[in-house]
């Protein structure tokens, strides 16, 4: 079986970053994509709003560089979330678990907009090296992906995040960024 989703669009809200009890970063946001088409000679536009979830280092990078309105390309897998609402009814929705992302905003666009430091090309950070290479492709999550926690109560609020010593500091001089 094959489960692959590729989306290009703009973020509909700022990133919500949380940490699981094990200390893994989990970031949630939404993306808006559109499709223009002609039906019976009339031009139409269809807009889709999709929830997306980042895990581990890609969640922290997304939180650091992306803001509402940021243009992004994401690749991932479709996931069905199910829960019981307050009235006891069963609810469900589809979302995308992001495996790779590519930030598409130019530096000028991001500075004029929400002030986010997005780039063209993203980050290529092999987990085994623990560092950053010069931006070339897109940031890739480790092979095998991540499984989202099944229950929301496994999340911690941001003030209860993992100790600072476990989170590597990004120390990039603005002159070193090639865009």
Secondary structure as UniProt FT lines:
FT   STRAND          5..11
FT   STRAND          16..20
FT   TURN            21..22
FT   STRAND          25..39
FT   TURN            40..41
FT   STRAND          42..55
FT   HELIX           56..65
FT   TURN            68..69
FT   STRAND          71..84
FT   TURN            86..87
FT   STRAND          90..103
FT   HELIX           107..112
FT   TURN            113..114
FT   TURN            127..129
FT   STRAND          139..140
FT   TURN            143..144
FT   HELIX           152..154
FT   STRAND          155..156
FT   HELIX           158..160
FT   HELIX           164..166
FT   HELIX           174..176
//
